[in-house]
């Protein structure tokens, strides 16, 4: 059984292009691959708590030294990390907001990037200070952009701190096999947007065969 986790990052509902593309992909995937189990985690339309001082103190304490309050501070993080570790394929669907990811996606990142859980940090080893723990998984980022040219070598590539940031974070914890499927020209509409949207749908249909 292949387990797929979909992270829904858009604050919008039925008007969200990234949500529709995620639905399109997961439907195509279940049609192509019968032996899959899909779960979704909503982070765009609910408020994930930000990291607090108590969270940091708990996360950097040894597990056997944590108080009941510390365990409570990490309860949601433990749930989200467990969910991530149990999956085989991770799909993050989120628009670009102000050149970055929506706040809900950032909150999710901060909850799952955990020293001792998803990566290890050894400052005494200057060559390999960061050691990932989330290995053997594939990732897919489905993203939408209002303007154009944010892909590699694009005229606005230097301003893309959305899927590039997600790639870096996933790489830190060990998910390095990551593909980005992007739709551009959302604010312009017309054929420029339609062509980009259809191209993304086609690529997602191709990925559904063996993702």
Buried (B, 14 or more C-beta within 10 A) or exposed (E): EBBBBBBBBBBEEEEBBBBBBBBBBBBBBBEBBEEBEBEBBBBBBEEBEEBEEEBEBBBEBEEEEBEEEBEEBBEBBEEBBEBBBEBBBBBBBBBBBEBBBBBBBBBBBBBBBBEEBBBBEEEEEEEEEBEBBBEEBBBBBBBBBBBBBBBEEBEBEEBBBBBBBBBEBBBBBBBBEBBBBBBBBBEEEEEEBEEBBEBBBEBBBEBBEEB
